[in-house]
């Protein structure tokens, strides 16, 4: 009886052990299946899904570049009219905005001593002429006496020298008279160029000194835009190029010509001065207006490009996110030309012509995360998953 009980107890133990082993085995299999969908930290693995429109491939395209610079409009034909002599300004017939012609008399100056100086020089001229007449008579008389051998040859040479000296004195006196007469014309203020009076510096009745500014005249028929470009861009420019100019306050753009390029960069900068010539026959533009110039340059080269929206920047390093072998990867890239109008940028290094690049910048992407491109039906899931904060 006791032996039978022991055998029964042993059978129960064996059965319970087998059941436990079976449960453990099943639990192990279930646990193994659950771990396959978790990462090393035991967190569930999420596969990011992107719509086809959210993924782009680098494409080869030409990129037209634009060089842009700005500056004020200036009138290169600008003249400052100055007083040529000291005196009182008697009249000044023009003011700001008046149109004048080249050679037009604009005002007069009262030169007080010019009359007395002219009279003095004329008196000196008359005295020199009288001396010359006396020398001519003496020389003729001495010549007759020399022919009759009543005077020595030396006396005749002395008479000839006196005659030459008298003639020189007459010429000198005449030159002094001419100088004073020229100075007498300095009492007139004359326009050196045709144009518009930009500024009137003095008023009638004011005492003027030599070289004092009286008027400023500008010719608006031709204006220039003075600007600067970088030293890395100047090699792309050449005189004669067409330039689109947008002038502040003017609705229509103006077409100008690249007139000049400075031979050297400005001191302390990496910029070089350029001048754009603008025809202004109707004088609708004015000096001092601010303008922006754009030079559109064609590109004969096919370049590897991406949308600007695909490029991110972290700590000064440009990068893109790509899908490689079903996982996300961040690639550092080197950029070249930019085309803001087309929204594209040249990629020099970092990605090849074949690849899947995220077309937009998503938040909280993690390198190594699983990613796939799905059909349009799953686009809503893709957007929700990409915008949900993920581990960085």
Secondary structure, DSSP 8 states (H G I E B T S, - for coil): -HHHHHHHHHHHHHHHHHHHHHHHHHHHHHHHHHHTTB-TTS-B---EEEEGGGEE--EEE---EEEEEEEEEE-SSEEEEE-SS-EEEEEE---TT-EE-TT-EEEEEE-TTHHHHHHHHHHHHHHHHHHHHHHHHHHHHHHHHHHTTSS-HHHHHHHHHHHHHHHHHHHHHHHHHHHHHHHHGGGEEE-SS-EEEEEE---TT-EE-TT-EEEEEE-TTEEEEEEEEETTTGGG--TT-EEEEEETT-SS-EEEEEEEE-SS--TTSSEEEEEEEEE-TT--S-TT-EEEEEEEE---S-EEEEEGGG-EEETTEEEEEEEETTEEEEEE-EEEEEETTTTEEEEEES--SS--EESS--TT--TT-BEEEE-GGGHHHHHHHHHS----
